Amino acid sequence: MEPWKRTMWILFGGVLLCSSSYTMSVPFLPLFLLDLGVDQGSVNMWAGIVYSSAFLIGAIMAPFWGSLADRYGKRKMVIRAGLSIAVIYALFSIVQSPWQLVGARLLHGFVGGFVPASMAIVASKTPEQHMGWSLGMMQAGTMSGGILGPLFGGILAEWFGFRMSFVVAAGIILLASIAVIIWVDEGKTGNTTTNARVGVLQTWKEASRNKTLLLMLLLLFVFQLSINMIQPFLTLHIAALQGKLQGAVLTSGIIFSIIGIAGIVASPFWGRIGQKYSYTIILSICLLIAGSVGSTQYFVQQLWLFTVVQFIFGFFMAGVTPSINTMVINNTDAGFRGRSFGLTTSANQFGAMAGPLIGGVLGIGLNIHWIFVVTGMTLIGTGTVVYLSSRRAKQKDEQLGASIH
């Protein structure tokens, strides 16, 4: 196997495990909070706080870790993040109060950086002709990890109990970090002289001069916000579709895993197609179709049909982020790569944090079917803006070419 492919597959496994660690407690989080002494009436509020806290701090810290990755080397940041997350997962197993759990989740977000540094390594080592496919695969790992996390968490909790499942997860992430230590070679590391004074403020200053990068960050935020708005309600909606609460956690995990399979299949596919045609066109098509399919869930009343629609939704949803990531690489220089992926991670996590909170507020006045419509229309609107923007840019290029000739 070629060295760049070996590196990509090792880091693919790492980002899948790391991304799943953020969401693996979702199926049993309310039950775990009840076990910690939270009363039934406030358990949903606490679950929202615990779930969002890691994303909030992770979003703030991501540009900082990206800056350190460019300065000292991306491999070092991957190893640091992996070992730190393993330790913090062990801490999850000994918390005794909901505030301690929130504190552990805040630490979880604070020590992040595994995913953006991994993406930056893959981007720096992959030959140009394979860039779309390799970044698509990495995105498949990231997205699938986030979706499969609840399934992993449910299975581990069933086998080992709430607390021991965190210890097992810590061991798995530790193994992923050891694999990076042994087998991943970054090659040339960051230039400590050139980047010695590059911090978060400087990163944002440089990013503010790149309109394409800012647009991509905004798109990632809106995309993650849209697809996460429905998260607080999915398990209860699935329970309603199957007609009983019993077994809803397992059913939800299975459906999430099906969406994960769609992501694994589709992300490299969209990466290849975008490389052949246009990432902007693929981005607009995926947003428009994902939004249209998502909106149809307003009419879905059968569990099997809901599962089919979720698979199709996941298939087109998987084309968005790899297209954006490749466009970010094409519009930033190599010395900014770690920081650019730090910024994209920040945008993703701010969206993942804001989505459930906005969804929870919408849920006060709307039923879940209308929230599906709001989610779908947001994606359709975003896809329309991307398409119209690309058409205007193309027309300007044509006019400029005509004036030159």
Secondary structure, DSSP 8 states (H G I E B T S, - for coil): --HHHHHHHHHHHHHHHHHHHHHTTTTTHHHHHHHTT--GGGHHHHHHHHHHHHHHHHHHHHHHHHHHHHHH-HHHHHHHHHHHHHHHHHHHTT--SHHHHHHHHHHHHHT--HHHHHHHHHHHHS-GGGHHHHHHHHHHHHHHHHHHHHHHHHHHHHHH-HHHHHHHHHHHHHHHHHHHHHH----S---TTTTTT--HHHHHHHHHT-HHHHHHHHHHHHHHHHHHTTGGGHHHHHHHHHT-STTHHHHHHHHHHHHHHHHHHHHHHHHHHHHHS-HHHHHHHHHHHHHHHHHGGGS--SHHHHHHHHHHHHHHHTTHHHHHHHHHHHTS-GGGHHHHHHHHHHHHHHHHHHHHHHHHHHHHHS-HHHHHHHHHHHHHHHHHHHHHHHHHHHHHHHHHHHHH-
